[in-house]
Structures are given as C-alpha cells and as structure tokens.
Amino acid sequence: MVQFITSDHQLLNFGITTGQRRYQLFAQDPAPVPVLAETYSVQEQRLLQAAIELGLSISFTPALQISYHHQSLSLTPTEPLIPSDITARQFLCRYFALE
C-alpha cells in the first residue's frame, strides 16, 4: 500500500478500483451471501441479506432467527418460506409490518 500513498488521488483510486473489483466478484456469485452458502439455502441467504439491509436483528443459535422488536421469525430449511411473486425484502417488510 505504501506505493499508493505517494499522492492523495492514488490511494483513493486504489480503494475505488479494489472495491469495484470485489463488488463485481460478489455480484456474479449465485449465492447472495457466499460465506454462508455451505450452511444456508439460497432463500435463507436472501432473507439474511434483506434482514441486514433493513437493520433487523439476526440470531444464529440454535436456529436461524430474524427479529424486530418483540416479533421473531424462525427459519427452517424444510420448505420454501417466501412466495415466488415477492422478494425477500418484500416478505420481511410484510412480515414485520415495515415501510
């Protein structure tokens, strides 16, 4: 990194370029949260991603739970939870009466 600190704009350009490359790598991955792909289904990953974006509470023990105030949603991988006509974000907004 020392080589990029020689001027103000070089470090900024390095950071922007690195961020864009990493974003494109993650955007191409079919799993919304690749680090959790071995443990959670794509649907669960989409719900986790939407929950993080919405600022909801997430608990991983003993089962995956998404919470908002005193309401909680427990996720089980046995059956699809999200109807096919809505997104994970829309599902969580409806479930927790957000927006």
Biopython code that builds the backbone (N, CA, C, O; Angstrom):
import numpy as np
from Bio.PDB.StructureBuilder import StructureBuilder

atoms = [
    (1, "MET", "N", (0.819, -1.193, 0.000)),
    (1, "MET", "CA", (0.000, 0.000, 0.000)),
    (1, "MET", "C", (0.858, 1.250, 0.000)),
    (1, "MET", "O", (0.404, 2.314, -0.421)),
    (2, "VAL", "N", (2.077, 1.137, 0.461)),
    (2, "VAL", "CA", (2.947, 2.310, 0.528)),
    (2, "VAL", "C", (3.095, 2.955, -0.842)),
    (2, "VAL", "O", (3.165, 4.180, -0.950)),
    (3, "GLN", "N", (3.144, 2.139, -1.888)),
    (3, "GLN", "CA", (3.306, 2.703, -3.217)),
    (3, "GLN", "C", (2.106, 3.543, -3.651)),
    (3, "GLN", "O", (2.242, 4.384, -4.540)),
    (4, "PHE", "N", (0.937, 3.335, -3.045)),
    (4, "PHE", "CA", (-0.264, 4.086, -3.406)),
    (4, "PHE", "C", (-0.435, 5.356, -2.578)),
    (4, "PHE", "O", (-1.355, 6.132, -2.837)),
    (5, "ILE", "N", (0.416, 5.584, -1.600)),
    (5, "ILE", "CA", (0.280, 6.740, -0.721)),
    (5, "ILE", "C", (1.094, 7.938, -1.233)),
    (5, "ILE", "O", (1.158, 8.960, -0.551)),
    (6, "THR", "N", (1.701, 7.839, -2.387)),
    (6, "THR", "CA", (2.555, 8.918, -2.886)),
    (6, "THR", "C", (1.778, 10.181, -3.216)),
    (6, "THR", "O", (2.354, 11.269, -3.170)),
    (7, "SER", "N", (0.504, 10.086, -3.544)),
    (7, "SER", "CA", (-0.315, 11.284, -3.735)),
    (7, "SER", "C", (-1.723, 11.011, -3.235)),
    (7, "SER", "O", (-2.106, 9.855, -3.051)),
    (8, "ASP", "N", (-2.480, 12.048, -3.020)),
    (8, "ASP", "CA", (-3.827, 11.919, -2.472)),
    (8, "ASP", "C", (-4.741, 11.059, -3.347)),
    (8, "ASP", "O", (-5.497, 10.233, -2.835)),
    (9, "HIS", "N", (-4.674, 11.249, -4.625)),
    (9, "HIS", "CA", (-5.610, 10.575, -5.516)),
    (9, "HIS", "C", (-5.250, 9.121, -5.792)),
    (9, "HIS", "O", (-6.130, 8.319, -6.105)),
    (10, "GLN", "N", (-3.992, 8.775, -5.682)),
    (10, "GLN", "CA", (-3.612, 7.394, -5.965)),
    (10, "GLN", "C", (-4.203, 6.427, -4.955)),
    (10, "GLN", "O", (-4.667, 5.353, -5.339)),
    (11, "LEU", "N", (-4.200, 6.773, -3.685)),
    (11, "LEU", "CA", (-4.773, 5.892, -2.666)),
    (11, "LEU", "C", (-6.288, 5.789, -2.843)),
    (11, "LEU", "O", (-6.866, 4.711, -2.703)),
    (12, "LEU", "N", (-6.918, 6.911, -3.148)),
    (12, "LEU", "CA", (-8.357, 6.905, -3.387)),
    (12, "LEU", "C", (-8.696, 6.032, -4.593)),
    (12, "LEU", "O", (-9.617, 5.217, -4.529)),
    (13, "ASN", "N", (-7.966, 6.197, -5.680)),
    (13, "ASN", "CA", (-8.203, 5.385, -6.880)),
    (13, "ASN", "C", (-7.976, 3.897, -6.601)),
    (13, "ASN", "O", (-8.728, 3.051, -7.086)),
    (14, "PHE", "N", (-6.945, 3.582, -5.824)),
    (14, "PHE", "CA", (-6.683, 2.195, -5.444)),
    (14, "PHE", "C", (-7.888, 1.620, -4.687)),
    (14, "PHE", "O", (-8.329, 0.507, -4.975)),
    (15, "GLY", "N", (-8.408, 2.362, -3.739)),
    (15, "GLY", "CA", (-9.555, 1.912, -2.944)),
    (15, "GLY", "C", (-10.801, 1.727, -3.789)),
    (15, "GLY", "O", (-11.520, 0.741, -3.628)),
    (16, "ILE", "N", (-11.062, 2.659, -4.681)),
    (16, "ILE", "CA", (-12.235, 2.565, -5.546)),
    (16, "ILE", "C", (-12.119, 1.365, -6.484)),
    (16, "ILE", "O", (-13.071, 0.600, -6.638)),
    (17, "THR", "N", (-10.955, 1.201, -7.109)),
    (17, "THR", "CA", (-10.745, 0.084, -8.035)),
    (17, "THR", "C", (-10.874, -1.258, -7.316)),
    (17, "THR", "O", (-11.516, -2.176, -7.827)),
    (18, "THR", "N", (-10.278, -1.375, -6.152)),
    (18, "THR", "CA", (-10.357, -2.612, -5.372)),
    (18, "THR", "C", (-11.802, -2.908, -4.982)),
    (18, "THR", "O", (-12.255, -4.047, -5.100)),
    (19, "GLY", "N", (-12.517, -1.909, -4.525)),
    (19, "GLY", "CA", (-13.919, -2.081, -4.142)),
    (19, "GLY", "C", (-14.788, -2.504, -5.311)),
    (19, "GLY", "O", (-15.647, -3.374, -5.163)),
    (20, "GLN", "N", (-14.575, -1.901, -6.466)),
    (20, "GLN", "CA", (-15.358, -2.257, -7.645)),
    (20, "GLN", "C", (-15.090, -3.695, -8.085)),
    (20, "GLN", "O", (-16.013, -4.418, -8.459)),
    (21, "ARG", "N", (-13.822, -4.105, -8.039)),
    (21, "ARG", "CA", (-13.483, -5.490, -8.398)),
    (21, "ARG", "C", (-14.153, -6.482, -7.461)),
    (21, "ARG", "O", (-14.707, -7.486, -7.907)),
    (22, "ARG", "N", (-14.105, -6.206, -6.178)),
    (22, "ARG", "CA", (-14.714, -7.115, -5.199)),
    (22, "ARG", "C", (-16.232, -7.145, -5.348)),
    (22, "ARG", "O", (-16.852, -8.202, -5.227)),
    (23, "TYR", "N", (-16.828, -5.984, -5.609)),
    (23, "TYR", "CA", (-18.281, -5.928, -5.806)),
    (23, "TYR", "C", (-18.685, -6.795, -6.996)),
    (23, "TYR", "O", (-19.657, -7.545, -6.912)),
    (24, "GLN", "N", (-17.949, -6.698, -8.101)),
    (24, "GLN", "CA", (-18.270, -7.487, -9.291)),
    (24, "GLN", "C", (-18.123, -8.988, -9.028)),
    (24, "GLN", "O", (-18.920, -9.783, -9.527)),
    (25, "LEU", "N", (-17.123, -9.375, -8.258)),
    (25, "LEU", "CA", (-16.962, -10.790, -7.911)),
    (25, "LEU", "C", (-18.153, -11.306, -7.110)),
    (25, "LEU", "O", (-18.668, -12.391, -7.378)),
    (26, "PHE", "N", (-18.590, -10.519, -6.121)),
    (26, "PHE", "CA", (-19.719, -10.936, -5.298)),
    (26, "PHE", "C", (-21.021, -10.883, -6.081)),
    (26, "PHE", "O", (-21.897, -11.720, -5.869)),
    (27, "ALA", "N", (-21.168, -9.915, -6.985)),
    (27, "ALA", "CA", (-22.393, -9.791, -7.771)),
    (27, "ALA", "C", (-22.568, -10.967, -8.717)),
    (27, "ALA", "O", (-23.699, -11.322, -9.051)),
    (28, "GLN", "N", (-21.470, -11.582, -9.159)),
    (28, "GLN", "CA", (-21.530, -12.714, -10.075)),
    (28, "GLN", "C", (-21.824, -14.026, -9.354)),
    (28, "GLN", "O", (-22.221, -14.999, -9.994)),
    (29, "ASP", "N", (-21.641, -14.071, -8.059)),
    (29, "ASP", "CA", (-21.869, -15.296, -7.300)),
    (29, "ASP", "C", (-23.374, -15.539, -7.171)),
    (29, "ASP", "O", (-24.102, -14.627, -6.778)),
    (30, "PRO", "N", (-23.863, -16.748, -7.491)),
    (30, "PRO", "CA", (-25.300, -17.015, -7.391)),
    (30, "PRO", "C", (-25.818, -17.006, -5.955)),
    (30, "PRO", "O", (-27.016, -16.826, -5.732)),
    (31, "ALA", "N", (-24.937, -17.196, -4.989)),
    (31, "ALA", "CA", (-25.341, -17.162, -3.585)),
    (31, "ALA", "C", (-25.270, -15.717, -3.091)),
    (31, "ALA", "O", (-24.223, -15.080, -3.204)),
    (32, "PRO", "N", (-26.372, -15.189, -2.544)),
    (32, "PRO", "CA", (-26.368, -13.805, -2.066)),
    (32, "PRO", "C", (-25.329, -13.534, -0.977)),
    (32, "PRO", "O", (-24.742, -12.452, -0.936)),
    (33, "VAL", "N", (-25.101, -14.502, -0.104)),
    (33, "VAL", "CA", (-24.115, -14.370, 0.968)),
    (33, "VAL", "C", (-23.182, -15.579, 0.865)),
    (33, "VAL", "O", (-23.352, -16.555, 1.596)),
    (34, "PRO", "N", (-22.194, -15.521, -0.042)),
    (34, "PRO", "CA", (-21.375, -16.708, -0.345)),
    (34, "PRO", "C", (-20.738, -17.378, 0.864)),
    (34, "PRO", "O", (-20.577, -18.598, 0.873)),
    (35, "VAL", "N", (-20.375, -16.611, 1.877)),
    (35, "VAL", "CA", (-19.719, -17.190, 3.043)),
    (35, "VAL", "C", (-20.661, -18.138, 3.802)),
    (35, "VAL", "O", (-20.200, -18.989, 4.563)),
    (36, "LEU", "N", (-21.966, -17.994, 3.597)),
    (36, "LEU", "CA", (-22.942, -18.853, 4.280)),
    (36, "LEU", "C", (-23.518, -19.936, 3.375)),
    (36, "LEU", "O", (-24.425, -20.661, 3.784)),
    (37, "ALA", "N", (-23.008, -20.056, 2.156)),
    (37, "ALA", "CA", (-23.576, -20.971, 1.158)),
    (37, "ALA", "C", (-23.549, -22.428, 1.587)),
    (37, "ALA", "O", (-24.436, -23.191, 1.204)),
    (38, "GLU", "N", (-22.571, -22.832, 2.361)),
    (38, "GLU", "CA", (-22.491, -24.231, 2.787)),
    (38, "GLU", "C", (-23.506, -24.571, 3.873)),
    (38, "GLU", "O", (-23.882, -25.731, 4.038)),
    (39, "THR", "N", (-23.943, -23.563, 4.606)),
    (39, "THR", "CA", (-24.828, -23.790, 5.745)),
    (39, "THR", "C", (-26.284, -23.466, 5.457)),
    (39, "THR", "O", (-27.183, -24.155, 5.940)),
    (40, "TYR", "N", (-26.525, -22.408, 4.664)),
    (40, "TYR", "CA", (-27.890, -21.930, 4.454)),
    (40, "TYR", "C", (-28.282, -21.962, 2.981)),
    (40, "TYR", "O", (-27.454, -21.750, 2.095)),
    (41, "SER", "N", (-29.563, -22.232, 2.741)),
    (41, "SER", "CA", (-30.078, -22.271, 1.375)),
    (41, "SER", "C", (-30.033, -20.869, 0.765)),
    (41, "SER", "O", (-29.831, -19.879, 1.468)),
    (42, "VAL", "N", (-30.223, -20.804, -0.542)),
    (42, "VAL", "CA", (-30.238, -19.505, -1.232)),
    (42, "VAL", "C", (-31.368, -18.639, -0.679)),
    (42, "VAL", "O", (-31.186, -17.437, -0.488)),
    (43, "GLN", "N", (-32.528, -19.237, -0.419)),
    (43, "GLN", "CA", (-33.647, -18.479, 0.145)),
    (43, "GLN", "C", (-33.288, -17.892, 1.514)),
    (43, "GLN", "O", (-33.584, -16.730, 1.790)),
    (44, "GLU", "N", (-32.658, -18.690, 2.358)),
    (44, "GLU", "CA", (-32.249, -18.202, 3.679)),
    (44, "GLU", "C", (-31.206, -17.103, 3.545)),
    (44, "GLU", "O", (-31.226, -16.128, 4.298)),
    (45, "GLN", "N", (-30.297, -17.256, 2.592)),
    (45, "GLN", "CA", (-29.288, -16.219, 2.362)),
    (45, "GLN", "C", (-29.941, -14.913, 1.905)),
    (45, "GLN", "O", (-29.545, -13.828, 2.331)),
    (46, "ARG", "N", (-30.939, -15.031, 1.038)),
    (46, "ARG", "CA", (-31.645, -13.822, 0.579)),
    (46, "ARG", "C", (-32.362, -13.140, 1.738)),
    (46, "ARG", "O", (-32.368, -11.913, 1.839)),
    (47, "LEU", "N", (-32.965, -13.942, 2.612)),
    (47, "LEU", "CA", (-33.624, -13.377, 3.791)),
    (47, "LEU", "C", (-32.609, -12.714, 4.717)),
    (47, "LEU", "O", (-32.865, -11.636, 5.253)),
    (48, "LEU", "N", (-31.456, -13.360, 4.905)),
    (48, "LEU", "CA", (-30.406, -12.764, 5.742)),
    (48, "LEU", "C", (-29.914, -11.449, 5.152)),
    (48, "LEU", "O", (-29.754, -10.463, 5.871)),
    (49, "GLN", "N", (-29.677, -11.435, 3.852)),
    (49, "GLN", "CA", (-29.207, -10.225, 3.196)),
    (49, "GLN", "C", (-30.231, -9.097, 3.354)),
    (49, "GLN", "O", (-29.869, -7.971, 3.694)),
    (50, "ALA", "N", (-31.504, -9.401, 3.109)),
    (50, "ALA", "CA", (-32.558, -8.393, 3.253)),
    (50, "ALA", "C", (-32.676, -7.929, 4.704)),
    (50, "ALA", "O", (-32.877, -6.743, 4.963)),
    (51, "ALA", "N", (-32.551, -8.866, 5.653)),
    (51, "ALA", "CA", (-32.636, -8.503, 7.069)),
    (51, "ALA", "C", (-31.507, -7.555, 7.463)),
    (51, "ALA", "O", (-31.723, -6.602, 8.213)),
    (52, "ILE", "N", (-30.318, -7.816, 6.961)),
    (52, "ILE", "CA", (-29.177, -6.934, 7.246)),
    (52, "ILE", "C", (-29.427, -5.552, 6.657)),
    (52, "ILE", "O", (-29.199, -4.541, 7.321)),
    (53, "GLU", "N", (-29.894, -5.507, 5.419)),
    (53, "GLU", "CA", (-30.172, -4.229, 4.768)),
    (53, "GLU", "C", (-31.253, -3.434, 5.499)),
    (53, "GLU", "O", (-31.204, -2.204, 5.543)),
    (54, "LEU", "N", (-32.231, -4.143, 6.073)),
    (54, "LEU", "CA", (-33.321, -3.493, 6.800)),
    (54, "LEU", "C", (-32.967, -3.177, 8.250)),
    (54, "LEU", "O", (-33.727, -2.495, 8.937)),
    (55, "GLY", "N", (-31.826, -3.665, 8.720)),
    (55, "GLY", "CA", (-31.398, -3.403, 10.093)),
    (55, "GLY", "C", (-32.100, -4.263, 11.131)),
    (55, "GLY", "O", (-32.220, -3.862, 12.288)),
    (56, "LEU", "N", (-32.563, -5.438, 10.734)),
    (56, "LEU", "CA", (-33.230, -6.336, 11.664)),
    (56, "LEU", "C", (-32.203, -7.132, 12.465)),
    (56, "LEU", "O", (-31.049, -7.263, 12.055)),
    (57, "SER", "N", (-32.626, -7.656, 13.595)),
    (57, "SER", "CA", (-31.738, -8.463, 14.437)),
    (57, "SER", "C", (-31.693, -9.890, 13.906)),
    (57, "SER", "O", (-32.707, -10.441, 13.477)),
    (58, "ILE", "N", (-30.495, -10.480, 13.942)),
    (58, "ILE", "CA", (-30.308, -11.844, 13.460)),
    (58, "ILE", "C", (-29.618, -12.651, 14.542)),
    (58, "ILE", "O", (-28.660, -12.192, 15.164)),
    (59, "SER", "N", (-30.123, -13.872, 14.761)),
    (59, "SER", "CA", (-29.523, -14.787, 15.719)),
    (59, "SER", "C", (-29.298, -16.122, 15.017)),
    (59, "SER", "O", (-30.174, -16.616, 14.308)),
    (60, "PHE", "N", (-28.119, -16.699, 15.220)),
    (60, "PHE", "CA", (-27.775, -17.955, 14.550)),
    (60, "PHE", "C", (-27.855, -19.171, 15.456)),
    (60, "PHE", "O", (-27.560, -20.278, 15.005)),
    (61, "THR", "N", (-28.242, -19.011, 16.716)),
    (61, "THR", "CA", (-28.265, -20.168, 17.616)),
    (61, "THR", "C", (-29.587, -20.256, 18.341)),
    (61, "THR", "O", (-30.126, -19.214, 18.714)),
    (62, "PRO", "N", (-30.141, -21.423, 18.562)),
    (62, "PRO", "CA", (-29.781, -22.680, 17.925)),
    (62, "PRO", "C", (-30.256, -22.729, 16.464)),
    (62, "PRO", "O", (-29.618, -23.378, 15.635)),
    (63, "ALA", "N", (-31.355, -22.059, 16.144)),
    (63, "ALA", "CA", (-31.833, -21.980, 14.763)),
    (63, "ALA", "C", (-31.701, -20.535, 14.291)),
    (63, "ALA", "O", (-31.568, -19.617, 15.100)),
    (64, "LEU", "N", (-31.739, -20.351, 13.012)),
    (64, "LEU", "CA", (-31.647, -19.004, 12.450)),
    (64, "LEU", "C", (-32.931, -18.244, 12.737)),
    (64, "LEU", "O", (-34.023, -18.705, 12.405)),
    (65, "GLN", "N", (-32.792, -17.069, 13.361)),
    (65, "GLN", "CA", (-33.957, -16.243, 13.681)),
    (65, "GLN", "C", (-33.708, -14.810, 13.238)),
    (65, "GLN", "O", (-32.608, -14.274, 13.373)),
    (66, "ILE", "N", (-34.773, -14.202, 12.701)),
    (66, "ILE", "CA", (-34.748, -12.785, 12.351)),
    (66, "ILE", "C", (-35.788, -12.125, 13.242)),
    (66, "ILE", "O", (-36.928, -12.584, 13.322)),
    (67, "SER", "N", (-35.394, -11.042, 13.915)),
    (67, "SER", "CA", (-36.299, -10.400, 14.876)),
    (67, "SER", "C", (-36.379, -8.901, 14.641)),
    (67, "SER", "O", (-35.452, -8.268, 14.136)),
    (68, "TYR", "N", (-37.534, -8.362, 15.031)),
    (68, "TYR", "CA", (-37.765, -6.914, 15.007)),
    (68, "TYR", "C", (-38.668, -6.594, 16.187)),
    (68, "TYR", "O", (-39.795, -7.083, 16.264)),
    (69, "HIS", "N", (-38.182, -5.790, 17.089)),
    (69, "HIS", "CA", (-38.873, -5.501, 18.348)),
    (69, "HIS", "C", (-39.202, -6.819, 19.057)),
    (69, "HIS", "O", (-38.290, -7.580, 19.382)),
    (70, "HIS", "N", (-40.467, -7.100, 19.298)),
    (70, "HIS", "CA", (-40.826, -8.321, 20.037)),
    (70, "HIS", "C", (-41.326, -9.425, 19.118)),
    (70, "HIS", "O", (-41.861, -10.431, 19.585)),
    (71, "GLN", "N", (-41.156, -9.245, 17.831)),
    (71, "GLN", "CA", (-41.617, -10.231, 16.852)),
    (71, "GLN", "C", (-40.415, -10.993, 16.309)),
    (71, "GLN", "O", (-39.356, -10.403, 16.093)),
    (72, "SER", "N", (-40.563, -12.296, 16.086)),
    (72, "SER", "CA", (-39.445, -13.111, 15.642)),
    (72, "SER", "C", (-39.892, -14.094, 14.561)),
    (72, "SER", "O", (-41.013, -14.601, 14.585)),
    (73, "LEU", "N", (-38.996, -14.349, 13.622)),
    (73, "LEU", "CA", (-39.231, -15.301, 12.551)),
    (73, "LEU", "C", (-38.144, -16.358, 12.610)),
    (73, "LEU", "O", (-36.965, -16.043, 12.449)),
    (74, "SER", "N", (-38.527, -17.616, 12.840)),
    (74, "SER", "CA", (-37.562, -18.719, 12.864)),
    (74, "SER", "C", (-37.545, -19.369, 11.488)),
    (74, "SER", "O", (-38.594, -19.655, 10.911)),
    (75, "LEU", "N", (-36.354, -19.595, 10.977)),
    (75, "LEU", "CA", (-36.213, -20.165, 9.644)),
    (75, "LEU", "C", (-35.816, -21.629, 9.731)),
    (75, "LEU", "O", (-34.888, -22.000, 10.451)),
    (76, "THR", "N", (-36.528, -22.439, 8.994)),
    (76, "THR", "CA", (-36.188, -23.851, 8.875)),
    (76, "THR", "C", (-36.005, -24.163, 7.391)),
    (76, "THR", "O", (-36.771, -23.674, 6.560)),
    (77, "PRO", "N", (-35.017, -24.956, 7.053)),
    (77, "PRO", "CA", (-34.744, -25.227, 5.647)),
    (77, "PRO", "C", (-35.668, -26.252, 5.000)),
    (77, "PRO", "O", (-35.434, -26.654, 3.860)),
    (78, "THR", "N", (-36.698, -26.676, 5.692)),
    (78, "THR", "CA", (-37.525, -27.771, 5.190)),
    (78, "THR", "C", (-38.434, -27.382, 4.031)),
    (78, "THR", "O", (-38.680, -28.205, 3.149)),
    (79, "GLU", "N", (-38.934, -26.165, 4.008)),
    (79, "GLU", "CA", (-39.845, -25.786, 2.935)),
    (79, "GLU", "C", (-39.653, -24.316, 2.569)),
    (79, "GLU", "O", (-39.200, -23.521, 3.392)),
    (80, "PRO", "N", (-39.997, -23.961, 1.340)),
    (80, "PRO", "CA", (-39.872, -22.559, 0.926)),
    (80, "PRO", "C", (-40.765, -21.664, 1.775)),
    (80, "PRO", "O", (-41.911, -22.010, 2.062)),
    (81, "LEU", "N", (-40.243, -20.537, 2.166)),
    (81, "LEU", "CA", (-40.982, -19.618, 3.017)),
    (81, "LEU", "C", (-41.504, -18.416, 2.235)),
    (81, "LEU", "O", (-42.583, -17.899, 2.527)),
    (82, "ILE", "N", (-40.749, -17.983, 1.258)),
    (82, "ILE", "CA", (-41.091, -16.787, 0.502)),
    (82, "ILE", "C", (-41.942, -17.173, -0.712)),
    (82, "ILE", "O", (-41.531, -18.022, -1.503)),
    (83, "PRO", "N", (-43.116, -16.564, -0.869)),
    (83, "PRO", "CA", (-43.896, -16.816, -2.087)),
    (83, "PRO", "C", (-43.091, -16.394, -3.323)),
    (83, "PRO", "O", (-42.285, -15.467, -3.251)),
    (84, "SER", "N", (-43.302, -17.053, -4.423)),
    (84, "SER", "CA", (-42.487, -16.815, -5.627)),
    (84, "SER", "C", (-42.716, -15.447, -6.260)),
    (84, "SER", "O", (-41.901, -15.009, -7.072)),
    (85, "ASP", "N", (-43.800, -14.763, -5.910)),
    (85, "ASP", "CA", (-44.102, -13.483, -6.551)),
    (85, "ASP", "C", (-43.564, -12.260, -5.816)),
    (85, "ASP", "O", (-43.813, -11.134, -6.246)),
    (86, "ILE", "N", (-42.823, -12.455, -4.702)),
    (86, "ILE", "CA", (-42.259, -11.312, -3.982)),
    (86, "ILE", "C", (-40.786, -11.566, -3.658)),
    (86, "ILE", "O", (-40.314, -12.702, -3.703)),
    (87, "THR", "N", (-40.075, -10.495, -3.332)),
    (87, "THR", "CA", (-38.662, -10.614, -2.962)),
    (87, "THR", "C", (-38.537, -10.883, -1.466)),
    (87, "THR", "O", (-39.505, -10.762, -0.716)),
    (88, "ALA", "N", (-37.339, -11.246, -1.051)),
    (88, "ALA", "CA", (-37.073, -11.475, 0.381)),
    (88, "ALA", "C", (-37.327, -10.190, 1.171)),
    (88, "ALA", "O", (-37.889, -10.230, 2.266)),
    (89, "ARG", "N", (-36.918, -9.068, 0.622)),
    (89, "ARG", "CA", (-37.133, -7.783, 1.297)),
    (89, "ARG", "C", (-38.628, -7.504, 1.464)),
    (89, "ARG", "O", (-39.068, -7.101, 2.541)),
    (90, "GLN", "N", (-39.409, -7.718, 0.399)),
    (90, "GLN", "CA", (-40.856, -7.504, 0.487)),
    (90, "GLN", "C", (-41.480, -8.438, 1.520)),
    (90, "GLN", "O", (-42.358, -8.036, 2.283)),
    (91, "PHE", "N", (-41.021, -9.685, 1.537)),
    (91, "PHE", "CA", (-41.540, -10.652, 2.506)),
    (91, "PHE", "C", (-41.300, -10.169, 3.936)),
    (91, "PHE", "O", (-42.216, -10.167, 4.759)),
    (92, "LEU", "N", (-40.050, -9.756, 4.231)),
    (92, "LEU", "CA", (-39.734, -9.300, 5.587)),
    (92, "LEU", "C", (-40.489, -8.022, 5.942)),
    (92, "LEU", "O", (-40.938, -7.864, 7.077)),
    (93, "CYS", "N", (-40.632, -7.119, 4.991)),
    (93, "CYS", "CA", (-41.382, -5.886, 5.255)),
    (93, "CYS", "C", (-42.836, -6.203, 5.589)),
    (93, "CYS", "O", (-43.416, -5.587, 6.484)),
    (94, "ARG", "N", (-43.420, -7.148, 4.884)),
    (94, "ARG", "CA", (-44.804, -7.547, 5.175)),
    (94, "ARG", "C", (-44.891, -8.276, 6.515)),
    (94, "ARG", "O", (-45.783, -8.003, 7.318)),
    (95, "TYR", "N", (-43.971, -9.193, 6.752)),
    (95, "TYR", "CA", (-43.983, -9.999, 7.980)),
    (95, "TYR", "C", (-43.854, -9.116, 9.228)),
    (95, "TYR", "O", (-44.569, -9.308, 10.211)),
    (96, "PHE", "N", (-42.935, -8.153, 9.174)),
    (96, "PHE", "CA", (-42.683, -7.298, 10.335)),
    (96, "PHE", "C", (-43.418, -5.953, 10.246)),
    (96, "PHE", "O", (-43.189, -5.074, 11.076)),
    (97, "ALA", "N", (-44.283, -5.788, 9.263)),
    (97, "ALA", "CA", (-45.064, -4.553, 9.068)),
    (97, "ALA", "C", (-44.150, -3.327, 9.000)),
    (97, "ALA", "O", (-44.353, -2.343, 9.710)),
    (98, "LEU", "N", (-43.136, -3.411, 8.126)),
    (98, "LEU", "CA", (-42.193, -2.317, 7.916)),
    (98, "LEU", "C", (-42.609, -1.526, 6.672)),
    (98, "LEU", "O", (-43.344, -2.032, 5.824)),
    (99, "GLU", "N", (-42.147, -0.318, 6.576)),
    (99, "GLU", "CA", (-42.358, 0.581, 5.431)),
    (99, "GLU", "C", (-43.772, 0.815, 5.178)),
    (99, "GLU", "O", (-44.120, 1.547, 4.251)),
]
sb = StructureBuilder()
sb.init_structure("model")
sb.init_model(0)
sb.init_chain("A")
sb.init_seg("    ")
for serial, (resi, resn, name, xyz) in enumerate(atoms, 1):
    if name == "N":
        sb.init_residue(resn, " ", resi, " ")
    sb.init_atom(name, np.array(xyz, "f"), 0.0, 1.0, " ", f" {name:<3s}", serial, name[0])
structure = sb.get_structure()
